[in-house]
Amino acid sequence: MNLPDLTFENAKVLGPDGLHEQPVGISDGLIGAPSGRRIDLSGYMVLPGIIDLHGDGFERHLAPRRGVVKDMRAGLASVDAELAASGITTAVLAQFFSWEGGMRGPDFAEEMMRSVRAFSSMTDMQLQLRLETHLIDSYDRALALIEAHEVGYVVLNDHVPHAALAAGKRPPRLTGQALKSGRSPEAHLDLLKSLHACKADVPAAMAKLATKLTKLGVQIGSHDDPDTGTRSGFRALGARIAEFPETLDVAMAAKAAGDAVIMGAPNVVRGGSHDKKVSAEAVIRSGACDALVSDYHYPALAQAAFALADRGVVPFEAAWRLISSGPARVMGWTDRGDILPGLRADMVAIDIETRKVAACLTGGQISYLAGPLAGRFMNGTM
């Protein structure tokens, strides 16, 4: 059930033409003409709800410690609460389908997606499958999962440590990975060797899979492209989204070819990549970035928008669009991302002085409300 008609008054509202003080109405879950109960939001900004196209922060909620996944519903409720408190109204949960096993293995992916579909969340939770390219024997299983749960976004990853295996060396972090997967180090190493050995068969298998995904209307992306040749190869498969390109040259080449470029908000907040790749700020300054995503930390999205404005990288309005209308355009979603009549009432209210998220509304429902603003909602006038 949606809220009764209401109107936010006296707030600075971010519309397509910038921040202005104007009333915003909500009716039947959509943005509409001012009507009904009036709520004073002076001292707050009302911004389009945040759209997060890639986040795996949910893993910490589902398993606070390794191997501890007792009740998926309790974990998803915790995810939902953090998303709303972070101002996120649409969250694409990036679930691995990988040889890494554990929470990143096919068994868990199937269980997790079943649980998300059965869970009634306030946040609009969408699903992304991060498919390891060398797991070709499991492509059919992955495709069945994608079809069964109407997964709209598939990202192709390759985390096999090819360099170490080609040199005959023991890959780094092997023992830790083996423990997470439930395998012995020896068995895990044998698996990695077999995945490395099938390298020549991967391109043809990926091409067949990509054709099937395209027919299903699935968006395809690549992850951590190290060079322009790799990006071109994925583009030829129909992967028109470049997640976290590793260099500025790759990001700019992707943009020039009409591909969407996604960078991490934590990269912006900390002032650079944690593993010495291109800084997200540099990509944004170049004009090549279409959207920022939470990656592994949901609160980083709003923090990144303010950081970009404070540093003079882009105006605040443009920074916020990297986490709202920008992601909506990447996915082709026309029902959200802006504050316009007829769109979903996905909005976040932020205290101008403290910059804290004070309220979050998803589809006209209050998903988060805290502090003094809660009193204003209770005392609104007709």
C-alpha positions, -999 to +999 in steps of 0.1 A: +000+000+000+014+034-010+014+065+012-016+088+009-011+118-014+015+142+000+036+172-009+071+181+001+075+218+005+104+243+010+131+218+000+158+223-026+148+198-053+171+184-079+153+183-112+167+180-147+175+217-148+192+219-114+185+226-078+154+247-071+131+253-042+098+239-054+071+216-041+071+179-051+039+158-050+036+121-045+004+102-056-001+065-059+036+058-058+044+083-086+057+118-087+028+141-094+012+175-089+013+189-053-017+176-033-027+161+000-007+163+032+020+189+032+054+183+048+079+211+055+114+200+042+132+233+047+168+226+054+168+195+032+176+186-003+152+162-022+172+143-047+164+114-071+169+080-054+203+064-059+205+036-085+234+012-077+242-009-107+269-031-090+272-039-053+284-069-035+282-054+000+253-078+006+278-106+011+287-093+046+251-093+056+243-128+044+274-143+060+288-121+088+315-148+092+328-173+068+304-201+063+277-186+086+246-184+065+217-195+088+188-175+075+189-158+041+158-137+049+174-121+080+205-112+059+184-097+031+164-076+057+197-062+069+208-055+033+175-038+027+179-016+057+215-005+048+205+002+012+176+025+024+198+043+050+223+049+022+196+066+000+196+037-025+162+030-041+173+005-068+201-019-060+216-044-085+230-072-063+262-085-080+263-122-074+292-143-085+288-176-105+324-187-100+348-215-095+358-197-063+330-216-045+314-208-012+293-176-015+306-171-050+298-206-063+269-218-085+251-235-056+250-203-035+241-182-066+210-204-071+200-202-034+206-165-032+185-157-063+156-178-051+157-161-018+158-126-033+129-133-055+109-146-025+118-117-003+096-087+000+120-058+001+114-020+003+144-014-020+139-025-056+165-053-056+176-063-091+200-091-099+234-093-117+252-125-124+290-122-124+300-151-146+335-165-146+344-169-183+365-200-179+337-219-162+325-231-196+312-265-185+286-246-163+274-221-189+241-240-194+235-240-157+242-202-156+219-196-185+191-216-168+195-195-137+194-162-157+162-173-174+145-186-142+151-154-123+149-129-152+184-116-145+188-085-166+225-079-163+254-103-168+290-094-163+319-115-176+348-119-153+381-138-155+398-141-121+419-172-130+455-164-121+468-172-156+502-155-152+512-176-122+498-208-137+516-202-170+549-197-152+543-229-132+541-210-099+517-215-070+491-187-073+489-162-045+463-166-018+457-202-029+452-217+006+428-190+016+408-194-016+407-232-011+393-228+024+366-205+012+357-229-015+356-260+008+384-277-012+419-287-002+447-266-015+457-294-038+422-299-053+419-261-057+452-259-076+441-288-099+409-269-106+428-237-115+451-256-138+422-272-156+405-238-160+437-223-173+441-252-198+408-245-214+417-210-223+416-216-261+380-229-259+367-199-240+362-173-268+339-196-289+319-206-258+315-170-247+303-160-282+276-186-282+265-176-247+265-139-255+242-146-285+217-164-262+219-136-237+213-109-263+182-128-275+169-127-240+174-089-238+201-092-211+226-064-207+262-077-209+292-061-193+329-068-189+349-063-157+384-049-151+394-046-188+432-042-186+436-029-222+418-016-252+421-049-270+403-067-243+375-041-243+372-044-281+369-082-278+341-079-252+324-052-273+324-076-303+305-101-281+278-075-273+292-064-239+285-027-241+291-019-204+327-016-192+329-020-154+360-006-137+383-003-167+419-004-154+433+025-173+421+059-186+429+048-221+405+019-218+378+040-203+381+067-231+382+041-258+350+025-244+333+059-243+344+067-278+329+035-291+296+043-274+300+019-245+288+028-210+316+032-184+311+024-147+335+033-119+335+026-082+323+052-057+348+040-030+376+048-055+363+084-055+359+087-018+394+074-010+410+095-037+422+067-059+422+030-066+431+007-038+451-016-062+469+012-082+446+012-112+431+044-127+414+068-104+377+072-108+381+109-105+404+110-135+378+091-156+351+115-145+373+145-153+378+130-188+340+129-193+341+091-199+322+080-167+285+073-171+278+060-136+293+053-102+285+022-083+289+011-046+312-018-055+317-031-019+304-001+002+269+012-001+273+045+018+301+055-006+276+065-034+263+096-017+297+104-002+313+103-036+288+128-050+296+153-023+333+146-026+333+153-063+315+186-058+338+196-029+369+190-050+356+209-079+356+179-102+320+185-113+291+205-099+270+187-073+241+184-097+263+165-122+278+144-095+244+133-082+234+123-117+263+099-118+243+079-092+208+085-104+198+094-140+232+082-153+228+046-141+191+047-153+203+056-188+229+028-188+202+002-181+176+018-203+152+024-174+129+053-182+107+051-151+133+063-126+164+084-121+149+119-122+123+139-102+097+143-130+059+138-131+049+103-139+081+087-127+084+064-097+085+083-065+121+072-057+136+100-037+160+107-009+160+137+015+194+148+027+201+173+055+219+202+039+240+210+069+250+174+080+247+157+046+231+128+063+204+108+046+172+116+066+146+099+045+144+075+016+112+068-005+110+039-029+080+037-052+062+061-029+069+040+002+090+052+031+120+028+033+140+049+057+131+078+080+152+091+110+159+121+132+141+154+133+126+148+098+105+120+113+087+145+135+079+166+104+063+137+087+041+131+118+032+167+121+025+174+084-006+195+076-035+189+053 
